[in-house]
């Protein structure tokens, strides 16, 4: 796996553990996907809006054509692709939307989407959303590795969303329980109906986050509901509200909503009064409310009245948990209200009929039954929760426990209740140390009255099995005194195991099981901090295997992977408390040595690692040999941070490789060379923007008829301060860093545009452009060339791509070369004779011409065997139907020998050095003899 991917996964995992903000984590997921799939034009995460629609949540970019992401809705009724992803729970890739009618055509047309990739955000049988990747120019062509990376990131998104929902639900449940306990306690202390209603309004308002609450109580003498009381925090003033009721003469007995509530004894929720016929239209228009929720106040089977909550902002609804909480508060209100109403009546009866004392006793008994019923309702709420819940009194004794808590801990409910927490629950820290003698953070929370929360600790079941838990302990106060706590917990063992696997994938190499770069960098940071405090030193050894690429290329990557595994096993024997070995990737390893007292011991350690490779590796019947080159840098002598230490060790390693399988210490001279190289690279990045680059052209001559048959495009760089910079100085840097891709595309576009100008003037020329291995290996090289040809109008038959022997042999992309040939262009082999290529081997590649290297041309005049060799190459190439071009021709004697050998296509200073396009135009007009006079 790509080391950068480990870093991204580690960062997302860290955010899941520490960030409570779902949006922050999902933004990091989007960032990781966009960095992984750099050719992707757009990434978007869509979360459910309702059962059939998904709304844009986070993406990159966050708006398109002025439309923000949250305005983008995926409707399953119109988007059959999204519906299929939801139904199959699988990713779907559409390389060309014009040939597929599943996606919603409206956004496809609006944003000109060429190809797209959709994937469900799915975890543990739950769908949390959708992820879409779009490309507006060409197909995405996702590799299996990229799809695997996407699945990892999307899994992280699902975990983040799930954790956020679970945490929100847990918090909400605890808050609701506490609110219900507070409401019950406050209502129990009320002594008047007015006080009961005011208290009920407060807690109903908190439960529903809506302060527009009113009570309509029945007058037991008239048996009709009347406007009784309005919340002081309501949108209306109570005096105006009552006056309006009187003026309108509303009949609550016949009102459909109140009538339904009284008859069914069930709440009525009307999210939008404009589309429901039951609310009185006059009342709706007069009071101006948009939604209403009527809850019956029921005691002993009789409706005492209703609590009505209205909303003036617009249509609204409440969740099941919010409704359940509000109705529980209404039940608590009914019990206390019933008590007070009957107490008022009893006082009147006592004054008039003292002999009815027994009836009062029966009423009081019924009230006790009601209170017991309320307790059972509260207990049912606890039993229906999705987590384990138990309560503690001030002494740490378990006072209640729901069945889920008992089941998770392998106890029976009656075995837990009445016993100390320490007696039934063994509580362990994240370091696996058991809390004893009431040292548990839960019991400390109980004593201190401070909420505590943990996601890293453990409980032991009755059997002794350990489970990972996430818990919240919420203290309960009674008149400012700690009276207990409510503990909510869940078993997260499976989640922890998954996180441990993710951690291993993020910090360890999957092939060798050695630490990876992310792990090493963190350890280096700690070691550097320790060195700064103690004044000691650390060493970094950058180890690169020699001849490993030959093993990979000749025997395949499977054998190569087995070799790397065996190398790691040998290195593992050299690891100790001071020495850490990590694999960076490929055949590169980093060795961190701490507590270095003498710098020469680093060379001794490096020699041990090199010696560990002396014995051959015997794998699948092969006896394989490899060696290592090691570069060494030291903190604080050579660098002050981990990046520079690795970079400097890498630089020293290349020197060691040139010396042949040894080790080499980093020096200040190497640092200066690095700085010069870095400065040159920075300047090269700016050169394109500052118009410092140009393309010169060197003619190719058919000497037989003295005509120019083509030109070779050559990149030139004129720096405003440093002057003309030789290509052999900056081209290798561009190839190493990958900047050659941008430069190569720029040269091709410039050359193609110039060729079109010459074509329009009537010149029939062949345009040759050099390509590096990085360019040929790029997955979209064919599409890039095709696009430039179409953009400039250049005839593909006039384009010749020049490849070196090394590029041709090492590219392993014969099929890619065949695809290029299908465009109609030509391929030529540059610098022939300097590598390991042979004419016999070249028959496997679709080339059209070979260019004899300038060293063969230069030496042919004074070394007869070179001249004979050139003649043989020319003859054999012509027999294979290859054109042959001699480059580096500088003298008339070389021209004559080449003509005698049968090569009449030439290129070199004898005819013209590389010159700007306007001088080529002059040359085309006046002929090569004129140019020869000019150059001489």
N, C-alpha and C positions, 0 to 999 in steps of 0.2 A: 504493500500500500504506500501511496505517496506520503512522505514525511509531513508535508503541509497539511494533508488530510488528518493525520494524527493530531496536529496542533489544533485544527478547527474542531474536531470531535472532542478533544480535551477541554477546549474553551467552552463549548456548548454544555458539556457534562458539568463543568464547574458552575456555569450559570444556572443550570437546573437545580443544583444543590443549594445555591446561595441566593438566586434571584427569585423574587416572588412575582415579578412583573412578567406576565406571559408575552407581552409585546416585545420586550427586550430580547428574550430568548429567541423568539421567532425571527426577529430582525437579524440575529446572529446566524440563524439557520439559512436565511435568504442570502446573507453575505457569503457564507461558506459555499453555497451552491453556485453563486455567481462567480466566485473565485475558482471553483473547481471546473465549471463548464464556461470557460472564458468566451467561447464563441456564441453563447446564448445571449440573445438580445434582451430578454425579459424573464423575470422569475416572480411568481405571485403565489401567496398562500391565501386560500379562501376558507372561511369558517362558516358553519351552518347559521343561516338566518332563520329558517324554519325547515319543515320536513322536505321541501322541494327546492329550496334556494340556498345558495352559498354567496356570501358577500366578501369582497376583497378586504383583507386585514393588514398584511404587510407585503411589500414587494420591492423590487428594484428594476426599473425606476418606480417611484410611487405615484406617477401620473403619466397619462398618455394623451397627447393632443389636447392638453388642458383638462382632461378628465381625471380626477383623483381616484386612487385605487378603491376607496370605500364606496364609490359610486358604481363600481363594476359588480354586477350581479350575474351569477351563473344559475339559470333556471332549468331544472331537469326536464321540464315539459318541452323546452325548445332545444336543449342541448343533449342529443342522444349519446354523444361521446362521454359526457360527464355522467349520464345515467348508467352507461355501461361500466364505467370505472367503479361507481357506487355498488352496482349489482354484483360484479365479478370480484371486487376488492383487489384488482390487479392494475398495474401500470399499463398504459397504452401509448404507443408512439406512432404518430402520423407524419411520415417524411414529406408528404406533399398534400396540402389541404385541398388543392384544386381537384384531386382525384378521390376525395373521401367526403361523403355527405353527412357524416355523423356529427361533426361540430356545429354549433349554432352559427349559421352563415353571417349573422349581423356583425359580431365582433371581428370575424375573419375578414370581411370586406372593409369594415371601418378602419382596422389597424394594419391591413395588408399582411396578415400572418401567413408565412410560407409553410412552416412546419411547427409541430408542437408535440410536447410530451406531457402526459398527465399521469398523476400517481395519487392514490388515496393516502391520507394520513390515518393510519389504522393501527390499533394496539389493543390486544386482549379482547377481541370480538367487538370493539367499539370503533366507529368511524368518527374522527374528530375534525375532518376537513379535507381539502383537496390542494394539491400543488400542481401548478402548470408552468412549463418552460416554453417560451416562444422564440422563434427566429423569423425575421422579416425578409431575409435575403435568400437563404439557401437552407437545405436540410441540415439538421443538427448532427446526424451521424454519431450518435452516442455509442461509446464502446461499452463492453461488459463491465470494465473496471469503473467507468463513470456512472453506469447504472447502479452498480454496487455501492458507490459512494453516495449517490442520491438516496438509495434505500436507507443507508446509515443516518444521513442527515434528517430524512423524513421520520425515521423512527425516533430520533431525538426530539423532533417537533411534537410527535404524538405523546411522548413521555412528558414533555414540558406542559402541553395542554392538559393532559390527564392530571398531572400533579397539581397544576393551578386550580383545576376544578375540584379535585379532592380536598385541597387545602381550603378553598372557599366554602365548600360544603361542610367541612369539619368546623370551620370557624362559625359558619352560620348556625349550625346545629347547637354548638355550645352557647352562642349568643342567644338563640331562641330559648334554650332551656333556662338560661340565667334570667332572660326577660320574663319568662312565664313564672319562675320562682319569685322574682321581684314583684310582679303584678299581683300574684296570689297573696304575698305577704302584705303589700300595701293595701289591697282591697280588704283584707281581713282586719286591718286597723281602722277602717272608716266607720264613722258613727252616724252619718246622715246620708240620705239619698243623693243630695247635691254633691257631697264629697265622693261618694261611690262613682257617680257619673264622671266627675272631673278626673278622677284617677283612671277610670276606664278609658276616657278619651286619650289620656297621655300615653297609655301602653298600647292601645289600638293604633294610635298615630305612629308610634315607634315600630310596631310590627309591620305596618304597611307603608311606612315612610310617607304618610299622608295625614295632615292635621285637620282636614275637613271632615270632622266626625260629629254626628248628632244622635240623640236618643229620642225615640218616640215611645212613651210608656202608656200602658192602658190604665184608664181610670176604672177601678173595679166597681165603682158605683154606677157609672154610665156605660161601662163595658165598651168604650170607644177609644181608639188611639188618639192621642193629642200631641202636638209639638211640645216637648218637655224641656229639652236642654240642648245647647249648642256649645261646642268646644270654644274656649276663649281665644284659641289660636287659629280659628277657622278663617276662611276667605271673607265670610259675612260677619257682621256684628250681630250679636244675639237679639238685640232689641229690634233691629230692622228685619231680621229673619222671622221673628214671631209676628211682627206686624204684617209682613207680606203674607204669611200663612192665613192670618185672619181676613185680610182683604181678598185673598183668592178663594176663601171658603173651601179649601181642599177637603174632600171626603175620603178619609183614610180607610173607612170601612169598605168602600167599593173600589178603592184604588187597586188595580190588578197586581202590582208588585207587593204591597203590604198584605193584600188578601192571600196571595200565594205563600208568602213567608209564614203567616199565621196558620193557614190550613195545613201546609206540608211540614211545618216546623223545621224547615231546612233553609239554608242561606240561598240568596239569589244574587248572582254576579252578572252584571250587564256591562261588558267592556265598551260598547258603543251605543249610546241611547238613541242615536239618529237612525239606526237600522233595526231597532227592537221596538215592537208596537206596545209593549207593556207600560213603560213609564208615561206619566201624564204629560202630554206635549206642552200644556200651559205652564206646568211647574218647570219643565226643562227649559223653556224659553225665558221664563221669568228669573229663575235662579242662575241659569247659564252653565249648568254642569254638563259634562260630556260623557261621563261614565258613573255607574253607581254600584255599590255592593251593600246589600241589606242582610244583616245577621240577626237571627231571632235570639231573644233573651229568654231562655227556657229554664224553668225550675219546677221540679216535681211534675213534669209532663205538661205544664201550662206555660203559654207564651205570655211573658210579662210585658213585652214590647220589642222594639227592634233597635239595633245600632246600625246607622246608615253612614257609609263613607262615600263621598262623591269626589270627582276629579274635574277641575275646570280647564285643564290644559289640553285635553284631547282624549281619544280612545285609549284605554289602559286595561291591563289585566294583572292578576297576581298569581304567583306560583302556588303550587299545592302546599308547600311548606309554610308560605306566608298566610294562606287561608286557614290552614290547620292551627297556626299559632294564634291568629286573630279570633278564631272560633273558640279556642281553649280559654282565651282571656274573657270572651263573652260568657262562657260557662261559669268561670270564676266570678264574674260580675253578677250573673244571675243568682248564684247561691247567696252572695252577700246581700244583694238587692232584695231577694225574696225574704231574707231574714228581717231586714229593716222594714219592708212593707208590712209583713205580718206582725212585727212588733208594734207598729203604729196601730194596726187594727186591733191587736190584743189589748193595748192600753185603753182603747175606746170601749172594747167589750168588757174589760175588767170594771170600768166605771159604771157600765150599764148592767152587765150580767157577770157577776163574780163567780157564779156557779159553773162557768165554762172553763175552769182551770185545766181540766183534763185534756180539753181540745188543744190548749196551748202546749201541753207536754207532748202530745202526738205530733204537733207541728215541729216542735224542736227535734224530736226523734227523726222526723223526715229530713230535716236539715242536716242532721248527722249522716244520714244515708247519702244525701246529695254530696256532702264533702267527701265521703268515702268513694263515691262514684267519680268525683273529680280526681282523686288520687289514683284510681284505676286508669283513668284516661291518660294521666301523666305517665303512669307506668307503661301503658301501651305505646306511647310515643318513644320511650326509651327502648322498648323491646323491638320496635320497628326500625331503629337506626341501623346503618350499615356497618358501624364500628362497635368494638367492645367498649362498654361504659360501666364504670363503677364509682361509687361515692364513698368518701371517707369522712368520719367525724373528726373533731379537733384532736383526738388521741391517736389517729391513724388506723382506726377500726373501720372495716368495710361495712357500710350501712345498707347498700343496695348494689345490685349487679345485674346487668341484662344477660340473657342467654348466650349472646354472641361472645361476650367477654369470658364467660365460663367455658364455652366450647373451645375458644382459642387457647385457653390455658389448661384444657383437659380436666377441669373441675366441674362439679355440680354447683348450681347457684346456691343451694343451702349449705354447701361445704365452705363457700367463700364468705358469705354474709355472717357478720359477728366476730370475725377473726382479724387480727392485725395484718396489714398488708405484707409485712416481712415474713409472716408465717405461711402465706400461700403463694406469694409472687417473689421469686428470686430475681433481683434487678441487677443488671450488669452494665458497666460503662462501655464506651466504644473501644477501650483497651482490654476488654474482657475481664475487668476486675469487678468482683461482686461487692455491691453496697451492703454494709452490715450495720447493726446497731442504729437503725433509723437514719442512716446517712444518705439514703436515696434522695435525688433531687426532687422527687414528687413530695416526699415528706418534708423536705426543706421548704418547698413551695407552700405547703400547708401551714408550716410554722411562721414563715415570713409574710404570707399573704400576697406573694408575687407570682404571677402566672409564669409557668415554665413550659418549654417546648423542646423536643429533641427528635432528630431523625436518624440518630446513629447509635442508639443504645439497644439493649436486648432484655428480653424476659425469658425465664425458664418455665417450661410447662411442668405439670405435676410429675410427668415421667422423667423429667430432667433434660429433655430436649430443649435446645436453645433456639429461639426465634428472634429475628431482627424486628424491631418495632419502631413505629413513629407514634408519639403520644403528645397530648396537651393536657396539662394539669391546671384547672381553673379554680382558684380559691373562692370560697363563698363567705361573705361577711354578714353578720347579723348585728345591727346597731353598732357598727364599727369594730366588732369583735370577730376574730376568726372562728367560724363554726364548722368548717369542713372544706371539702374540695370535691370537684367532679373531674374524673380522669377519663379521657377518651383516647383509645389507641387502636391501631390496626397492625396486622401481620404484614411486613414488607420484605419477608425473606426472599421471595422470588425476585422482587425488584432489586434488592441488594445484590443478589447473585448476578443479575443482568448487568448492574452497574460495575461489579467487579470484573466481569468479562470485558465490558467496554473500557474500563481502566487499563486492563492488560493489553487490549488492542491499541489503546492510545499511547501507552508508554513502553511497550515491548514489541520487538520485531517478531512477526508471526512465523517467519522461516527459522531463525536461529534461536529465538526466545531470549536473545540478549536485549538489554535496554536499547531503546531507540534514541533519536536525536532529542525529542522532547524531554525524556527522562534525564538524558545527559546534561542538557542545558540547565535544567533546574538544579541538578547536583553541582554543576560547575559554579552557578551563582552562589550557592551556599558555601562552597569551598573557598571562593574568592572573598566572600564576606568574612569567613573565619580567618583567612590569611591577613586581611587588613587589620583585624583585631589582634592577631598574634605575631604578625611580622614574618610568618613562614612563607614558603613558596609552593606552587603546584606546577606540574608539567602536563602538557597536552601532546600526545603522540598521534599523528594522523597517518594511518596505515592503509596502503593501497596494494592489493594483490597484483603481482606481475603475471602476465600471460593468461590471466583468467578469461579474457575475452576470446582467446583462441579456443579454450575449452568450450565455452558457450556456443561459438560459431560452428565448431566442428562436430560436437556431440549433442548439442541441443541444451535448452535451458533447464530441462529436468535433471540432467547430469550436473549441470552447473549449480543448481540449487542444492543437490546432495553434497557437492564439494564445499559450498558455503557452510552447510550445516556441520560438516566434519571439521572445517577450519574453526568454527565457533567452539566446537567441543574441545579442540586442542587449546584454544585461548582460555577456555573456562578454567583450566587447571592452573593458570597463571593469575587468576583473580584472587584478591584478598581484601582486607579492610582498607588498604591504601590504594589499591589498583581496581579501577572499574573499566570494563570494556563494553562499548556500545557499537551497534551497526548503524551507519548513516544511511545505507542503501547501496545496491549493487555490490561491488567488491571493496567498499570503503568502510573502515572501522576507526573508531576513536578510542584511545586509551587515556584515561584520566588518572594521574598519579598525585596523591595528596601527601602533605608533610614531607616535602623534598628538602633535604639538608644539603646535598651536594648535587650540582647540575650533571656531573658525569654519571651519576647513577641512572639517569634517564636513558643514556646511551646503553647502559648495561641491560636495563629492562627492555629496551627496543631490540637488542640483540637476542634476548630470550624469546621474544615473539617471532623474530625472523627464524631462529633455530627451530622453533616448534613446527615449522613448515618443511624441514629438511627431508623427513621421511615421505615417500610417495603416498598418494591417496589411492586405495584400491576400491573402485566403485563399479559394480555391474560388469566385472571382467576387465575393466580398464585400469591401467596403472598410470596415474596422472601426477604431474609435478607442477607446483607453483611456488613462487617466492613472494617477498613483500618488500616494498620501499616505504620508509618511515620518515616523516618530517616532525621535528620537535620544536615546540615553543614553550616559553616559561613565563609564569606570572610571578612577580610584576615586571620582570626584566623586559619582556617583549611586547606585552599588551596589558591593558587595564580592564578588559571585559572579555566575556566568553566568546563573543562573535569574532573579535580580533585575534584571540588565541587560536581558534579553529582555523581562521583564514590564514594566519601566519604559518601554522603547522602545515596546512595544505600547500602553501607556497614552498616551504622547505622540502616537502615530500617530492615535488616535481624535480628538484635538484637531485635528491637521492635517487630517483628513478633514472635520471640521466647518467648517474654514476654507476647504476646497476645493482639493485637489490641490497641496499644498505640503509643507514640512517643519516640524517643531516640536520644540524641545528639551524634554527632561523637566525639570520643576522640582520644588522641595520642596512646592509647593502641590498638585501632582498626586500626590506621594507621600502627603501627608496625606489626600487624597481616597481614594487606594488603601487606606490603612490603615483609614479609616472604613468603606469598602466591605467590606474583609476582616473587620473586627470584626463588621459586620452579618451577613455570611454565616456566620461561626462561630456567632454567637448564634442564627441561624435554624436551623442544624443541631441545636442543643440544644433549640430551642423545642418540637419535637415530643415529645421525651422528657420535658421538664419541664412538659408540659401548659399551655404558654403560649398555644397557638393555640385559636381558637374559630370557629364558623361563625355568622354573622348572616344574617338572611333579610329581604329587602325584598319587600313584597307587589306583585303585579300585579293591577290593578283592571279590571273591565269596568264602565265608568262608566254604561253604558246601563241596567244593572239593579242598580248599586251593590253588586256582589259581588266577593269575592276569588277569582280564578280560578287563582292560582298564586303562587309565590314564587321569588326568585332567591337562590341560596346564594352568600354573599360571605365570603371568608376575612378574619379579623381576628386581630391579634397584639398582645397586651398584655405588654410586657416588664417584669419586676419592678423594674428600675432606670430604664429609659428611658420607661416608660409606653406609651401606645398609639402604635404605629408605623403610619404611613399605608401602605396597600397599594401605592401608586405608588412607594414608596421601596424596598420589599423584593421585590415581584413581578418587576420587571425583572431583578434580580440572580438570583432563582431561575430565571428563564427562560434567562439567559445560561449559568449553571453546570449546568443540567440538573436542579437540585433540584426544579423545577416538576413533574417526573414523580412524585416521592414526595408532594409537597404536593397535587397534583391528585388522586391516588388517595385520599389521606386525606380530602380535602374531599368527593369523590364518595361514599365509604363512609359518612361522617358524615351527609351530606345524605340518602342513600338510607335509612339506618336511621331518621332523624327522620321522613321521609316515611311510612315504614311505621307509625310510632306514630300520626301524624295520620290515616292511612287506617283504622287499627283503631278510631279514635274516630269514624269516619263522615264525615270531611272529604275531598272529592274535589278534590285540588289538582294543579296542574302544577308540577314541581320543575325549575328551570333551573340549570345548572351551567356555568361558563365553562371552555373548553378552549383551551390554547395550541397553537402550531404544533408544538412538541416532542412534545406528547402525541399529536396526530393522526398525526405521522410515526412514532411508536413502532411497531415491527413486531407487538407483541402487545396493542395497545390494544383491539381487539375482544374478545379473550379476557379481558382485565382487566375491562372493563365487564360482560361476560356473567357473570363470576365474582362480582362485587360484587352484581349484581342477584339472582343465585341465593342468595348468602349472606344478603342482607337481606330477601329476599322482596318486593322492590319491583316493581310492574307496569311493564314497559318503556315502555308507552304514556304513562305519567305523567312520563317523564324527557325533558327538553329540553336539548340541548347547544348552548351559544352559542359561535359562532366569529366572530372579527373579519374584516373584509374582507381584511386583509393575510394572515391565516392561510388563508382560503379560497382566495385567488388564488395564493399562493405555495406551498401545500402540494403541488400536483401529485399529489394522492392522491384523485381522483374515485372510483376503485374502492374505496378505504378508506371513503369516505363512504357508498357504496352498501352496503358490508358492515355499517356501523353502522345504516343504515336497516332492514336485514333483521332486526335485533334487535327492531324495533318502536318505537324511540324517535323523537323529533323533532329536527330541526336548525333553528337560527335564526341569522340574520346580525346580529351586534351592531355598534353604532356605524355604521350605514349612512349613507353620504354623506361620510365623512371620508377615504375612500381613492380608489381608481381604479375601483371596481366600478360596473357599470350593471345596470339591470333586464334588459336584453337579454342581457347576459353571464351573468346568474345562472340563466338557463333551463337551462344545462348542469350545474348543481349540484342535488342532491336536497334543497333546503331547504324548510322549511314556513312560516317567518315571517321578517320583517325588523323590526329595531328602529331607529327613526329616532333619530339621534344627538342628545344633549342640546343641542348647540350650535345645531341647527336649531330646536329647541323654544324655547330661550331667546331667540333673535333674531326669532321670528315675530311677536311682539307689537309691535315698533317698526320692523320692516323688512317692508313688504307683499310684496315679491318672494319673501322666504323663506317667508311664509305660503302664497303661491301655489305655490311649489315643493313644499312639504309636501303640499298638496292633490293636486298632480299625482302625486307619489310614492305617496300613499295609493291614488289611483284606479287607477294602472297595476298596483300590487302586488295589489290586489284582483281585477283582471282576470286576473292570473296565478295566482289562487287562493292567494295568500300572506296569512297573518295579518299585521297591522301593529300594532306596539306603539310608543308614544311614550315615551321615557325622559327623566328629568330634569324632569318636570312639577312646577312649584313655585307656580304662581298660578292663581287661578280664571279669569283672562282667557285663559291658555294652554289650560285645560280647555275653555272655550267655543269657542275657535278650532279646536281639534282635533275637537270634536264636529261643528262646522259642516263641517269638511273630510272627515268620514266615518270618523274614527279614534276608536273608543270604548274601545280597550285602552290603558291608561296605567300608568305607574310613576314615582314620584318623591316628593320630600319633601312635596308637597301632601297626599299620603295617609299616607305613613309613611317615615321613614328606615330603614336596615337595623337590625334589632333582634334580640335573642336569641330562641331557640325558644319559651321560656315566654311571652314577650310576644306572639309570633305566635298562640299558643294562646288567649291572652286576646282578641286581636283577632278571631280566628275566632268566638269565642263572642259578642262584643258588637257586631261590625260595624265598618265603616270610619269611620263618623261619630264613634264613640267614640274611635278612634285619632286622628282629625283634631283633636279637642279636646285629646287628650293631647299631641300634638306641638306644637300652637300654644301 
